């Protein structure tokens, strides 16, 4: 009868391998996102949509590309469209809005 005198790897070694695998997968995911042009920021709307704002308030919604905004909503003025949560225009539109005449005004206090 033969016995095996080999020392078994400790759980620390196995755990280390798992940790390296997890880090490797995470790194691969980030690299893939960067190479495909994906942003790590939260987008205002999903793919195939554009953001619109509620007239007279700071509320907003997303509309499918090719469709007009619903009643009570308007497109953001050209060049002032928020693209990501917390970007320059997202911050701006949290304190401003568009009135019924299409003028940009300070948003009413909520």
C-alpha positions in Angstrom: 0.0 0.0 0.0 1.3 3.4 -1.0 0.8 6.5 1.0 1.0 10.0 -0.3 3.4 12.1 1.7 2.8 15.3 -0.3 1.7 18.3 1.7 -1.6 19.6 0.6 -1.8 23.3 -0.2 -3.3 25.4 2.6 -6.5 27.3 2.1 -4.5 30.4 2.0 -2.8 29.4 -1.2 -6.2 28.4 -2.7 -7.7 31.6 -1.5 -4.8 33.5 -3.0 -5.4 31.9 -6.4 -9.1 32.8 -6.2 -8.2 36.4 -5.3 -5.9 36.6 -8.3 -8.6 35.2 -10.5 -11.2 37.7 -9.3 -8.7 40.6 -9.8 -7.8 39.3 -13.2 -11.5 39.1 -14.2 -12.2 42.6 -12.9 -9.2 44.0 -14.7 -10.3 42.3 -17.9 -13.8 43.8 -17.6 -12.5 47.3 -17.1 -10.1 47.0 -20.0 -12.9 45.7 -22.2 -15.1 48.7 -21.2 -12.4 51.1 -22.0 -11.6 49.6 -25.3 -15.2 49.5 -26.5 -15.7 53.1 -25.5 -18.0 52.5 -22.6 -18.0 55.0 -19.9 -17.8 54.2 -16.2 -20.1 57.1 -15.4 -23.9 56.7 -15.1 -25.5 57.9 -18.4 -28.6 60.1 -18.3 -30.4 57.7 -20.6 -29.9 54.3 -22.0 -28.7 53.4 -25.5 -31.2 54.6 -28.2 -32.7 57.3 -26.0 -32.1 61.0 -25.4 -32.9 63.1 -22.3 -35.7 65.7 -22.1 -36.7 68.0 -19.3 -40.1 68.9 -17.8 -41.2 72.4 -18.6 -41.1 74.6 -15.5 -39.3 72.1 -13.2 -36.1 70.3 -12.9 -37.6 66.9 -13.7 -36.7 64.9 -16.7 -37.2 61.8 -18.7 -35.8 59.7 -21.5 -37.4 59.5 -24.9 -36.7 56.9 -27.6 -34.5 58.3 -30.5 -36.7 59.4 -33.4 -39.7 60.3 -31.1 -40.8 63.7 -30.0 -40.9 64.6 -26.3 -44.2 64.0 -24.6 -46.5 66.9 -23.7 -45.0 69.0 -20.9 -41.4 68.1 -21.9 -38.9 69.8 -24.1 -35.5 68.9 -25.6 -32.5 70.5 -23.8 -31.1 73.4 -25.7 -28.3 72.4 -28.2 -24.9 72.3 -26.5 -26.5 72.2 -23.0 -27.5 68.5 -22.9 -26.5 66.5 -19.8 -24.8 63.3 -20.8 -23.9 61.8 -17.4 -25.2 62.1 -13.9 -23.2 64.8 -12.1 -21.7 66.4 -15.3 -21.6 70.1 -15.8 -25.0 70.3 -17.5 -26.7 67.9 -15.1 -25.6 70.2 -12.3 -26.7 73.3 -14.2 -30.2 72.0 -14.9 -30.7 71.0 -11.3 -31.1 74.8 -10.6 -32.5 76.0 -13.9 -35.4 75.1 -16.2 -37.2 76.1 -19.3 -40.5 78.0 -19.1 -43.6 77.8 -21.4 -42.1 80.5 -23.6 -38.8 78.5 -24.1 -36.7 80.8 -21.9 -34.1 79.5 -19.5 -35.0 80.6 -16.0 -34.0 79.8 -12.4 -35.9 76.7 -11.2 -38.6 77.3 -8.6 -37.8 76.3 -5.1 -39.1 72.8 -4.3 
